[in-house]
Amino acid sequence: MLVTGADSGFGLATVLRLAELGFDSVGLVRPEPSALDSLARAVGDRGVRTVVADFADARQGRRPSPASSHGRSSTTPAT
C-alpha cells in the first residue's frame, strides 16, 4: 500500500499500523532529510519501503526514486 505524507501525522500513523498488521507498505516522503529521518526513526526495521518524491514538481511525480527498502534513511531525490 502506498501512503503519502508518511513522515508525520496520519501518514506516519497509517504506515506504522500497516506494519503492525503485517502489510507491505511504501511510505512516500518529501525530498528533505528531516522527512526521511523522521520516518526512519519511527519505522525502524519494520520493513516499510521509502520513496522520495516532491509532487509539487511534476517531473518528480512521474519517477519517484526508492530511498530505502527497510525504513533506513537516504537523501536520494527523484530525478
C-alpha positions as CSV (number, residue, x, y, z in Angstrom):
1,M,0.0,0.0,0.0
2,L,1.3,3.5,-0.9
3,V,1.0,6.0,1.9
4,T,1.7,9.7,1.2
5,G,2.9,12.0,3.9
6,A,4.4,9.0,5.7
7,D,6.9,11.1,7.8
8,S,4.2,12.7,10.1
9,G,0.6,12.8,11.2
10,F,-2.0,10.5,9.7
11,G,0.5,9.2,7.0
12,L,3.0,8.1,9.7
13,A,0.3,6.5,11.8
14,T,-1.0,4.7,8.8
15,V,2.4,3.3,7.8
16,L,3.0,2.1,11.4
17,R,-0.4,0.5,11.7
18,L,0.0,-1.3,8.4
19,A,3.4,-2.6,9.5
20,E,1.9,-3.8,12.8
21,L,-0.8,-5.7,10.8
22,G,1.9,-7.3,8.6
23,F,1.1,-5.4,5.4
24,D,3.8,-4.4,3.0
25,S,3.7,-0.6,2.6
26,V,5.6,2.2,0.8
27,G,5.9,5.5,2.6
28,L,6.1,8.5,0.3
29,V,8.0,11.4,1.8
30,R,9.3,14.8,0.7
31,P,12.9,15.2,-0.5
32,E,14.0,16.7,2.8
33,P,16.5,15.0,5.2
34,S,14.2,15.7,8.1
35,A,11.3,13.9,6.5
36,L,13.5,10.8,5.8
37,D,15.0,10.9,9.3
38,S,11.5,11.1,10.9
39,L,10.2,8.1,9.0
40,A,13.3,6.1,9.6
41,R,13.3,6.7,13.3
42,A,9.6,5.8,13.6
43,V,9.6,2.6,11.5
44,G,13.0,1.1,12.5
45,D,13.3,-2.4,11.0
46,R,9.6,-2.9,10.3
47,G,10.1,-3.4,6.6
48,V,8.5,-0.2,5.3
49,R,9.9,0.9,2.0
50,T,10.5,4.6,1.5
51,V,10.1,6.6,-1.7
52,V,11.2,10.2,-2.0
53,A,9.2,12.5,-4.3
54,D,8.0,16.1,-4.5
55,F,4.7,16.2,-6.3
56,A,4.9,20.0,-6.5
57,D,7.5,19.3,-9.2
58,A,5.6,17.3,-11.9
59,R,8.8,15.8,-13.3
60,Q,9.4,14.1,-9.9
61,G,5.9,12.8,-9.7
62,R,6.4,10.7,-12.7
63,R,9.6,9.0,-11.4
64,P,9.9,8.7,-7.7
65,S,13.1,7.1,-6.6
66,P,13.3,4.4,-3.9
67,A,15.3,5.8,-0.9
68,S,15.1,2.7,1.2
69,S,13.9,-0.8,1.3
70,H,13.7,-1.2,5.1
71,G,12.9,2.3,6.5
72,R,16.6,3.4,6.6
73,S,17.0,7.0,5.5
74,S,18.6,8.2,2.4
75,T,18.6,11.6,0.6
76,T,18.2,10.2,-2.9
77,P,15.9,12.6,-4.7
78,A,13.6,11.6,-7.5
79,T,15.1,12.6,-10.9
